Amino acid sequence: RFLRRRSFADQLLLKRAQQAGRYTSFADNVLRFEYKVSEAVCTGAGDTFPLTSLIAIMDETTTWASIGLDPNRRPGVSISMDAHLIRPQPVRAGEVLIFCSSLVKHGRTLGFLECSVEDESGARMAWGKHVKFLEMGRTWNLLFSDQMFPLTSAMVRFTSGPSRPQPPLHPRLGDVLRLEAQSVAADGTTTFNFDCGEDHLNELGVMHGACQAVLHGSATEAVIIDAPAAGRDHVTLDAPREARVLKDASVTYLSAGRKGPLILRVTPLRRDGAGESYVSKLMTKHGLRVLSEATLLYGPQYIPAR
Protein backbone atom coordinates (compact mmCIF):
# COMPACT_ATOMS: atom_id res chain seq x y z
CA ARG A 1 0.00 0.00 0.00
CA PHE A 2 2.80 2.39 0.90
CA LEU A 3 5.30 1.41 -1.81
CA ARG A 4 5.01 1.34 -5.56
CA ARG A 5 3.92 -2.12 -6.70
CA ARG A 6 5.97 -2.05 -9.86
CA SER A 7 9.51 -0.91 -10.61
CA PHE A 8 12.17 -1.13 -13.29
CA ALA A 9 13.15 -4.48 -11.77
CA ASP A 10 9.85 -5.90 -13.03
CA GLN A 11 10.81 -4.99 -16.59
CA LEU A 12 14.09 -6.86 -16.07
CA LEU A 13 11.92 -9.91 -15.23
CA LEU A 14 13.28 -10.08 -11.68
CA LYS A 15 10.32 -9.79 -9.34
CA ARG A 16 7.23 -11.65 -10.49
CA ALA A 17 6.89 -15.33 -9.71
CA GLN A 18 6.47 -16.38 -13.33
CA GLN A 19 9.48 -14.42 -14.54
CA ALA A 20 13.08 -15.28 -15.30
CA GLY A 21 14.66 -15.03 -11.84
CA ARG A 22 14.25 -16.67 -8.44
CA TYR A 23 16.13 -16.69 -5.15
CA THR A 24 17.29 -20.23 -4.42
CA SER A 25 19.10 -20.02 -1.08
CA PHE A 26 20.46 -17.72 1.63
CA ALA A 27 23.10 -19.68 3.52
CA ASP A 28 26.56 -18.88 4.93
CA ASN A 29 25.80 -15.18 4.38
CA VAL A 30 25.52 -15.70 0.60
CA LEU A 31 22.25 -14.95 -1.22
CA ARG A 32 21.93 -16.96 -4.43
CA PHE A 33 19.72 -15.80 -7.29
CA GLU A 34 19.15 -17.86 -10.44
CA TYR A 35 18.31 -15.98 -13.63
CA LYS A 36 17.58 -17.28 -17.11
CA VAL A 37 18.35 -14.62 -19.71
CA SER A 38 15.34 -13.93 -21.91
CA GLU A 39 15.42 -12.46 -25.40
CA ALA A 40 13.11 -9.74 -24.09
CA VAL A 41 15.89 -8.22 -21.93
CA CYS A 42 18.77 -8.51 -24.43
CA THR A 43 19.34 -4.85 -25.34
CA GLY A 44 22.98 -5.13 -26.39
CA ALA A 45 24.42 -5.31 -29.90
CA GLY A 46 23.77 -8.64 -31.57
CA ASP A 47 20.93 -9.33 -29.11
CA THR A 48 23.34 -9.73 -26.20
CA PHE A 49 22.86 -9.12 -22.47
CA PRO A 50 25.48 -6.45 -21.68
CA LEU A 51 27.57 -5.98 -18.55
CA THR A 52 25.50 -2.96 -17.51
CA SER A 53 22.44 -5.24 -17.33
CA LEU A 54 24.43 -7.62 -15.11
CA ILE A 55 25.11 -4.57 -12.90
CA ALA A 56 21.36 -3.94 -12.79
CA ILE A 57 20.74 -7.43 -11.39
CA MET A 58 23.70 -7.12 -9.01
CA ASP A 59 22.09 -3.93 -7.70
CA GLU A 60 18.87 -5.77 -6.89
CA THR A 61 20.42 -8.92 -5.41
CA THR A 62 23.09 -7.22 -3.29
CA THR A 63 20.43 -4.87 -1.90
CA TRP A 64 18.37 -7.85 -0.72
CA ALA A 65 21.51 -9.43 0.73
CA SER A 66 22.12 -6.17 2.63
CA ILE A 67 18.55 -6.17 3.97
CA GLY A 68 18.84 -9.80 5.03
CA LEU A 69 22.15 -9.39 6.85
CA ASP A 70 21.71 -5.96 8.40
CA PRO A 71 20.23 -5.99 11.95
CA ASN A 72 17.94 -3.07 11.04
CA ARG A 73 17.07 -4.39 7.55
CA ARG A 74 18.24 -1.20 5.82
CA PRO A 75 18.10 -1.16 2.00
CA GLY A 76 20.02 2.11 1.76
CA VAL A 77 20.85 3.90 -1.48
CA SER A 78 23.61 3.15 -3.97
CA ILE A 79 26.82 5.17 -3.97
CA SER A 80 28.76 3.20 -6.56
CA MET A 81 28.79 -0.08 -8.49
CA ASP A 82 31.65 -1.71 -10.38
CA ALA A 83 31.65 -4.86 -12.50
CA HIS A 84 34.06 -6.86 -14.64
CA LEU A 85 33.25 -9.46 -17.32
CA ILE A 86 35.79 -12.24 -16.89
CA ARG A 87 35.08 -14.38 -19.93
CA PRO A 88 35.75 -13.10 -23.47
CA GLN A 89 32.30 -13.63 -24.97
CA PRO A 90 29.12 -11.68 -24.07
CA VAL A 91 26.01 -13.14 -22.44
CA ARG A 92 23.20 -14.26 -24.74
CA ALA A 93 19.57 -15.30 -24.38
CA GLY A 94 19.00 -18.77 -22.98
CA GLU A 95 21.95 -18.76 -20.59
CA VAL A 96 21.33 -19.47 -16.91
CA LEU A 97 23.27 -17.21 -14.54
CA ILE A 98 23.77 -17.61 -10.79
CA PHE A 99 24.27 -14.37 -8.82
CA CYS A 100 25.99 -14.99 -5.46
CA SER A 101 25.71 -11.83 -3.34
CA SER A 102 27.50 -11.44 -0.02
CA LEU A 103 28.34 -8.82 2.56
CA VAL A 104 31.90 -7.59 2.93
CA LYS A 105 31.23 -5.09 5.72
CA HIS A 106 28.30 -3.26 7.30
CA GLY A 107 28.87 -0.04 9.22
CA ARG A 108 26.60 2.56 10.76
CA THR A 109 26.42 4.55 7.52
CA LEU A 110 28.08 2.48 4.76
CA GLY A 111 27.67 -1.04 3.45
CA PHE A 112 30.12 -2.89 1.19
CA LEU A 113 28.83 -5.86 -0.80
CA GLU A 114 30.09 -8.04 -3.62
CA CYS A 115 28.53 -10.32 -6.19
CA SER A 116 30.02 -13.19 -8.15
CA VAL A 117 28.18 -14.34 -11.29
CA GLU A 118 28.51 -17.97 -12.38
CA ASP A 119 27.28 -19.80 -15.42
CA GLU A 120 25.27 -23.01 -15.21
CA SER A 121 28.43 -25.11 -14.96
CA GLY A 122 29.62 -23.14 -11.92
CA ALA A 123 32.39 -21.23 -13.73
CA ARG A 124 32.69 -17.61 -12.63
CA MET A 125 32.06 -15.29 -15.58
CA ALA A 126 31.61 -11.86 -13.96
CA TRP A 127 32.24 -10.12 -10.66
CA GLY A 128 31.04 -6.87 -9.10
CA LYS A 129 31.02 -4.75 -5.97
CA HIS A 130 28.44 -2.40 -4.53
CA VAL A 131 28.82 0.44 -2.01
CA LYS A 132 25.63 1.65 -0.29
CA PHE A 133 24.76 4.53 2.03
CA LEU A 134 22.73 2.82 4.73
CA GLU A 135 21.61 5.53 7.16
CA MET A 136 17.80 5.42 7.25
CA GLY A 137 17.15 7.35 10.46
CA ARG A 138 16.21 6.38 14.02
CA THR A 139 12.56 5.70 13.23
CA TRP A 140 13.49 3.10 10.58
CA ASN A 141 16.04 1.48 12.88
CA LEU A 142 13.42 1.18 15.62
CA LEU A 143 10.61 -0.17 13.43
CA PHE A 144 12.82 -2.72 11.67
CA SER A 145 14.88 -3.89 14.63
CA ASP A 146 14.60 -7.55 15.66
CA GLN A 147 12.40 -6.61 18.60
CA MET A 148 9.93 -4.46 16.64
CA PHE A 149 9.95 -6.07 13.19
CA PRO A 150 7.21 -8.67 13.90
CA LEU A 151 4.88 -5.88 15.05
CA THR A 152 5.83 -3.64 12.10
CA SER A 153 5.19 -6.50 9.66
CA ALA A 154 1.82 -7.27 11.24
CA MET A 155 0.75 -3.61 11.11
CA VAL A 156 1.66 -3.33 7.41
CA ARG A 157 -0.37 -6.46 6.62
CA PHE A 158 -3.32 -5.16 8.65
CA THR A 159 -3.38 -1.72 7.00
CA SER A 160 -2.73 -2.94 3.47
CA GLY A 161 -5.64 -3.05 1.09
CA PRO A 162 -6.38 -5.90 -1.32
CA SER A 163 -3.76 -6.66 -3.95
CA ARG A 164 -4.26 -4.80 -7.17
CA PRO A 165 -3.64 -6.37 -10.59
CA GLN A 166 -0.14 -5.76 -11.91
CA PRO A 167 -0.05 -3.60 -15.06
CA PRO A 168 1.23 -5.41 -18.16
CA LEU A 169 4.92 -5.21 -18.98
CA HIS A 170 6.38 -3.99 -22.23
CA PRO A 171 7.22 -6.82 -24.66
CA ARG A 172 10.93 -5.94 -24.62
CA LEU A 173 13.18 -4.06 -22.22
CA GLY A 174 14.38 -1.90 -25.11
CA ASP A 175 10.86 -0.50 -25.44
CA VAL A 176 11.34 1.50 -22.23
CA LEU A 177 14.88 2.66 -23.04
CA ARG A 178 14.16 4.92 -26.01
CA LEU A 179 17.00 7.41 -26.57
CA GLU A 180 16.75 10.36 -28.94
CA ALA A 181 20.13 11.54 -30.21
CA GLN A 182 20.33 15.32 -30.06
CA SER A 183 23.78 16.55 -31.09
CA VAL A 184 27.50 15.79 -31.38
CA ALA A 185 30.18 18.21 -30.15
CA ALA A 186 33.63 18.79 -31.63
CA ASP A 187 35.27 16.45 -29.09
CA GLY A 188 32.91 13.64 -30.08
CA THR A 189 30.57 14.04 -27.08
CA THR A 190 27.12 12.81 -28.10
CA THR A 191 24.05 14.13 -26.30
CA PHE A 192 20.83 12.11 -26.04
CA ASN A 193 17.38 13.05 -24.80
CA PHE A 194 15.56 10.66 -22.49
CA ASP A 195 12.14 10.86 -20.83
CA CYS A 196 12.08 9.28 -17.37
CA GLY A 197 8.64 7.81 -16.67
CA GLU A 198 6.87 5.33 -14.43
CA ASP A 199 8.69 2.35 -15.95
CA HIS A 200 12.08 3.70 -14.87
CA LEU A 201 11.42 4.21 -11.16
CA ASN A 202 11.96 2.10 -8.07
CA GLU A 203 9.35 1.28 -5.43
CA LEU A 204 9.89 4.63 -3.71
CA GLY A 205 9.21 6.68 -6.82
CA VAL A 206 12.76 7.77 -7.74
CA MET A 207 14.76 6.66 -10.78
CA HIS A 208 16.05 3.12 -10.29
CA GLY A 209 19.84 2.80 -10.11
CA ALA A 210 19.57 -0.34 -12.24
CA CYS A 211 17.83 1.64 -14.96
CA GLN A 212 20.56 4.26 -14.90
CA ALA A 213 23.25 1.61 -15.34
CA VAL A 214 21.46 0.07 -18.32
CA LEU A 215 20.94 3.51 -19.90
CA HIS A 216 24.65 4.33 -19.67
CA GLY A 217 25.43 1.12 -21.52
CA SER A 218 22.76 1.66 -24.18
CA ALA A 219 23.83 5.22 -24.93
CA THR A 220 27.52 4.33 -25.11
CA GLU A 221 26.88 1.36 -27.37
CA ALA A 222 24.82 3.58 -29.67
CA VAL A 223 27.81 5.90 -29.99
CA ILE A 224 30.15 2.98 -30.72
CA ILE A 225 27.92 1.49 -33.41
CA ASP A 226 27.09 4.79 -35.09
CA ALA A 227 30.52 6.50 -34.68
CA PRO A 228 28.82 9.90 -35.10
CA ALA A 229 30.66 12.77 -36.76
CA ALA A 230 31.34 16.00 -34.89
CA GLY A 231 29.20 19.01 -35.71
CA ARG A 232 26.00 17.17 -36.62
CA ASP A 233 22.98 18.79 -35.01
CA HIS A 234 20.84 15.68 -35.30
CA VAL A 235 22.04 12.11 -35.27
CA THR A 236 20.37 9.00 -36.63
CA LEU A 237 21.88 5.95 -34.94
CA ASP A 238 21.62 3.45 -37.73
CA ALA A 239 25.16 2.97 -39.08
CA PRO A 240 26.37 -0.66 -39.24
CA ARG A 241 29.66 -0.37 -37.28
CA GLU A 242 30.48 -3.39 -35.11
CA ALA A 243 30.34 -3.16 -31.33
CA ARG A 244 32.99 -4.45 -28.97
CA VAL A 245 32.42 -6.47 -25.80
CA LEU A 246 31.97 -4.36 -22.66
CA LYS A 247 34.55 -5.67 -20.18
CA ASP A 248 34.52 -3.19 -17.28
CA ALA A 249 31.91 -0.72 -16.05
CA SER A 250 31.78 1.59 -13.06
CA VAL A 251 28.74 3.69 -12.08
CA THR A 252 28.76 6.45 -9.44
CA TYR A 253 25.40 7.71 -8.17
CA LEU A 254 25.35 11.40 -7.25
CA SER A 255 21.72 12.49 -6.79
CA ALA A 256 18.16 11.20 -7.03
CA GLY A 257 16.32 11.28 -10.36
CA ARG A 258 12.62 11.98 -10.83
CA LYS A 259 10.13 11.68 -13.65
CA GLY A 260 10.67 14.11 -16.50
CA PRO A 261 13.09 14.96 -19.33
CA LEU A 262 16.75 14.05 -18.85
CA ILE A 263 19.87 14.06 -21.02
CA LEU A 264 22.80 11.67 -21.39
CA ARG A 265 26.20 12.83 -22.61
CA VAL A 266 28.71 10.23 -23.79
CA THR A 267 32.33 11.32 -24.28
CA PRO A 268 34.99 9.08 -25.89
CA LEU A 269 38.24 8.82 -23.94
CA ARG A 270 40.21 6.35 -26.04
CA ARG A 271 39.78 4.37 -29.26
CA ASP A 272 42.50 2.02 -30.50
CA GLY A 273 43.22 -1.60 -31.28
CA ALA A 274 43.20 -2.54 -27.60
CA GLY A 275 39.66 -1.30 -27.07
CA GLU A 276 37.58 1.79 -26.40
CA SER A 277 36.68 3.72 -23.25
CA TYR A 278 33.94 6.27 -22.57
CA VAL A 279 32.46 8.45 -19.85
CA SER A 280 28.67 8.74 -19.74
CA LYS A 281 26.78 11.29 -17.62
CA LEU A 282 23.05 11.25 -16.89
CA MET A 283 21.82 14.75 -16.08
CA THR A 284 18.74 16.87 -15.64
CA LYS A 285 17.40 18.49 -18.80
CA HIS A 286 19.65 21.55 -18.78
CA GLY A 287 22.69 19.79 -17.39
CA LEU A 288 22.49 21.59 -14.03
CA ARG A 289 22.60 18.42 -11.93
CA VAL A 290 24.35 15.10 -12.57
CA LEU A 291 22.37 12.06 -11.44
CA SER A 292 25.04 9.46 -12.18
CA GLU A 293 28.29 9.03 -14.06
CA ALA A 294 29.66 5.87 -15.64
CA THR A 295 33.04 4.84 -17.01
CA LEU A 296 32.89 2.01 -19.54
CA LEU A 297 35.81 0.05 -21.01
CA TYR A 298 35.32 -2.11 -24.10
CA GLY A 299 37.86 -4.81 -24.90
CA PRO A 300 39.46 -5.68 -28.25
CA GLN A 301 36.94 -8.44 -29.02
CA TYR A 302 34.04 -7.65 -31.30
CA ILE A 303 30.58 -9.10 -30.79
CA PRO A 304 30.14 -11.80 -33.43
CA ALA A 305 26.98 -11.88 -35.49
CA ARG A 306 24.56 -14.67 -34.64
Secondary structure, 3 states (H helix, E strand, C coil): CCCCCCCHHHHCCCCCCCCCEEEEEEECCEEEEEEECCHHHCCECCCEECHHHHHHHHHHHHHHHHHHHCCCCCCCEEEEEEEEECCCCCEECCCEEEEEEEEEEECCCEEEEEEEEECCCCCEEEEEEEEEECCCCHHHHHHCCCCCHHHHHHHHHHHCCCCCCCCCCCCCHHHHCCCEEEEECCCCCEEEEEEECHHHECCCCCECHHHHHHHHHHHHHHHHHHCCCCCCCCCCCCCCCCCEEEEEEEEEECCCCCCEEEEEEEEEEEEECCEEEEEEEEEECCCCCEEEEEEEEEEEEECCCC
